[in-house]
Amino acid sequence: MDTSQIIALVVGYAFGSIPFGLLLTRLAGTGDIRAIGSGNIGATNVLRTGRKGLAAGTLLGDALKGTAAVLLMKWFGGNDAGLIASALTPVLLAFLVGGKAALLFAALTALVWFMHRANIQRLLRGAEPKIGQSKAATPEA
């Protein structure tokens, strides 16, 4: 992995760390979202405050931060970034939380790679269709 990919991973992690539910509820003056319902900071728990707009904002913010992280990694890592991330997830989990989670995600990664093996082969050949492009229009060379 080169420097730009490492930067993309760090920035992507930072994006993922933005607690939209916590930030939006505090800005709206509803207090600490972690003190109600399940104690989580996600959109479902924000909805428990009765503030549908805040819940929608939380959901949108969480979706956009994930999208931004993926697009950033794709920009720096190319089309094979989604594959790199899936391979690194079990390794990082092994260091961060231990064996059971790492084994589960290793199995899930293997399943994802197996189920998408045709797509992966086309990606490696540069023949995977772009979104909106028909499969027939893509060379299979």
C-alpha positions in Angstrom: 0.0 0.0 0.0 1.4 3.4 -0.9 1.2 6.7 1.1 -1.9 8.0 -0.7 -3.8 4.8 0.1 -2.8 5.0 3.8 -3.9 8.6 3.9 -7.2 7.6 2.3 -7.7 4.8 4.9 -7.0 7.2 7.8 -9.3 9.9 6.4 -12.0 7.3 5.7 -11.7 6.1 9.3 -12.0 9.7 10.4 -15.1 10.2 8.3 -16.6 7.1 9.9 -15.9 8.4 13.3 -18.2 11.5 12.9 -21.1 10.8 15.3 -23.9 12.5 13.4 -26.6 11.4 15.8 -24.8 12.8 18.7 -23.8 16.1 17.0 -27.3 16.8 15.5 -29.2 16.1 18.7 -26.8 18.3 20.7 -27.1 21.1 18.2 -30.9 20.8 18.4 -30.8 21.0 22.1 -32.2 17.6 22.8 -29.4 16.6 25.1 -27.2 13.5 25.0 -28.7 10.8 22.7 -26.7 8.2 24.5 -28.8 8.8 27.6 -32.1 7.6 26.0 -33.4 4.5 24.4 -30.7 2.0 23.4 -28.0 4.5 24.1 -26.8 4.3 20.5 -26.1 7.4 18.4 -27.7 6.1 15.2 -30.8 7.2 13.4 -33.1 4.7 15.0 -32.3 6.0 18.5 -32.5 9.6 17.3 -36.0 8.8 16.1 -36.9 7.9 19.6 -36.5 11.5 20.5 -39.6 12.2 18.4 -37.5 14.4 16.0 -38.0 12.8 12.6 -35.9 15.5 10.9 -32.9 14.8 13.2 -33.3 11.1 12.6 -33.4 11.7 8.8 -30.3 14.0 9.1 -28.5 11.4 11.1 -29.3 8.7 8.5 -28.2 10.9 5.6 -25.0 12.0 7.4 -24.1 8.4 8.2 -24.8 7.3 4.6 -22.8 10.2 3.2 -19.8 9.6 5.4 -19.7 6.0 4.3 -20.1 7.1 0.7 -17.3 9.7 1.0 -14.9 7.2 2.6 -15.6 4.7 -0.3 -15.2 7.3 -3.0 -12.0 8.6 -1.4 -10.5 5.2 -1.3 -11.6 4.5 -4.8 -10.0 7.8 -5.9 -6.6 6.9 -4.3 -6.8 3.1 -4.5 -8.5 2.5 -7.9 -11.2 0.0 -8.6 -9.6 -2.7 -6.5 -9.9 -0.6 -3.3 -13.3 -2.3 -2.3 -11.3 -5.7 -2.6 -8.4 -4.3 -0.5 -10.7 -3.1 2.2 -12.5 -6.4 2.4 -9.2 -8.3 2.8 -7.9 -5.9 5.4 -11.0 -5.9 7.6 -10.4 -9.3 9.2 -6.8 -8.5 9.8 -7.6 -5.2 11.5 -10.3 -6.9 13.6 -7.8 -9.5 14.7 -5.7 -6.7 16.2 -8.5 -4.5 17.5 -11.1 -6.9 19.0 -9.7 -10.4 18.8 -10.3 -13.7 17.2 -14.0 -14.4 16.9 -14.9 -11.2 15.0 -11.8 -11.6 12.8 -12.8 -15.2 12.0 -16.4 -14.1 11.2 -15.2 -11.4 8.9 -12.6 -13.6 7.3 -15.4 -16.1 6.4 -17.6 -13.2 5.2 -14.8 -11.9 3.1 -14.2 -15.3 1.5 -17.9 -15.6 0.8 -18.0 -12.1 -0.8 -15.0 -12.9 -2.9 -16.4 -16.2 -4.0 -19.8 -14.9 -4.8 -18.3 -12.0 -6.8 -15.5 -13.9 -8.4 -16.7 -13.2 -12.0 -16.9 -9.5 -11.2 -13.4 -9.6 -9.6 -12.0 -11.3 -12.7 -13.5 -8.6 -14.9 -12.2 -5.8 -12.6 -8.7 -7.3 -12.8 -9.0 -7.4 -16.6 -10.4 -3.9 -16.8 -13.6 -5.2 -18.4 -16.2 -4.7 -15.6 -19.0 -2.5 -16.9 -19.4 1.0 -15.4 -22.7 1.9 -13.7 -25.2 2.7 -16.4 -23.2 0.8 -19.1 -24.7 -2.3 -20.5 -22.8 -5.6 -20.1 -22.9 -6.1 -23.9 -21.1 -2.9 -24.5 -18.1 -3.9 -22.4 -15.2 -5.8 -24.1 -14.5 -9.2 -22.4 -10.8 -9.2 -23.6 
